[in-house]
């Protein structure tokens, strides 16, 4: 089954800093842009950062407990292949990225075992990147 690309637009109160973060730290290529927004190719999906005043969730994220960690809500991200996830974790560490939740294996030895990591962009938007050795576990219960 082929997945359709999603489109996600998020608020950023410092467009220039976030443009550099997504472009340089992640190495995402830019699409269209204006003085108020920038499109990025987010692993085949369309991520748009829009200039917007700081939101309450950017100022102080709510968290929910998951596998012994405080997961920021809201958050977004992508499910990568295992090797690609490991390469991204290494890339982010090379940029001295501050992780909200350091890269680790969640639900180890259980249904839904996955690699995951959480971080914030410069404007406080929470991102999660995960991978499954068995992608069939993505929706396993």
N, C-alpha and C positions, 0 to 999 in steps of 0.2 A: 504494500500500500504506500503510495507516495503522499507525503505530507504537503499541504499547502503552506506557503510562507505566511507568517503572521505579520501584522503591523502593530507596533506599540509606540505610542508617543508619551514621553515622560517630561515632567517639569524640571528645569534646571535654572538656578538663579545666577549662575556664572557660566554663560555660554562658552566663552573662550577657554576657560579651564577645563570644562567637561569635553569640549571638542578635542583638546589635546589628550585628555585622559582616554577617551574611547579610541581615538586615532593612534596615539603613540603607545600607551600602555597595553592595549589589546591588539593593536595593529589592524583595526577595522578600516576598510576603505569607505570613503565618503561618496555619497550620491549628490542629490540636489541640496541646495542650502540657500538661506537668505540671511539677513541681519538678525533675525529672531529665531531661526531653527536650522538644524543640520540633520540630514538623513545619513544613516550608516548601514552597511551591509553587516548585519549581526548574525554571522554563520548561516547566511542564506535567507535571513528574515530582515524585515525593515524596521529598524529602531530609529526613532526621531527624537532628538532632544530639542525641547522648546523652551525658550526663555520665559520665565514665569517667576513671580515673587515666591520666596521661601514658603513651603507648606509645613503644616504641623508635623507630618510624618518625617519630613527631612530634618526637622529640628530635633525631634526625639521619637525614635521608632518604638513602637509597641513590640513586644516579643511574646512568643509562645514556646513552651518547653517541647523539644523533640529530641529523643535519644540523649538526654542529659545536657543539652545545649539550649541556649536562648536564641531562637530563630527570629530574626526581625520580620515584622509584618507591617506593610506589604513588602513583597520582594518579587523579582522576576529573574529569569535566567534561561539556561539552555541545557539540554542533555547532550553531552558530547560522547564520542567514542572514548574508550578507556585510555588509549595512548594519547589522544588529543587532549584529554583532561589532564593527564600527567604533564604534558608539554606546557599547557596553560598555567598550571600550578607553578612550574619551574619559572616560566616567564614572569609571572606576577611576583614571585619571590625575588627575582633579579631586579625588579623595579622597587624593591623594599616596600611592597604593598602591606598595609595594615589590614589584617583579616579580622572580621567580626567572629568568625569561626574558622580556625586554621584548617587546611586541607586534611581530611581524615576519612576513614571508612565508617559509614553509618550503618547501623543494624547488622553489624558484623556477625556472620554465621546464621542470620535469620532471613526470612522471606523479605525480599526488597533490598537486600544488601547493596550499597552504593557508595561510591566516592563522592564527597561533597565538599564545598568550601563556600563561605559567604564573605562579602566585602561591601563597602559603601563606595559610591562614586564621590567626587569632590563636593557634590551638593547633597549628600546624604541619602541618595536612592540606593536601596539594598539590592544586591545581585547574588544569585546562587548559581553555581556551576556544578553539575553532577554527571556521573557516568555509571553505567552498570556493566559488569563483565557479562551478564546475561540480560540483554535488553528485554527479554520476555518477562522479566521481573518488574518492569516499569509500573504496571498497574496491579501487581500481585497483592493478594490479601493474606 
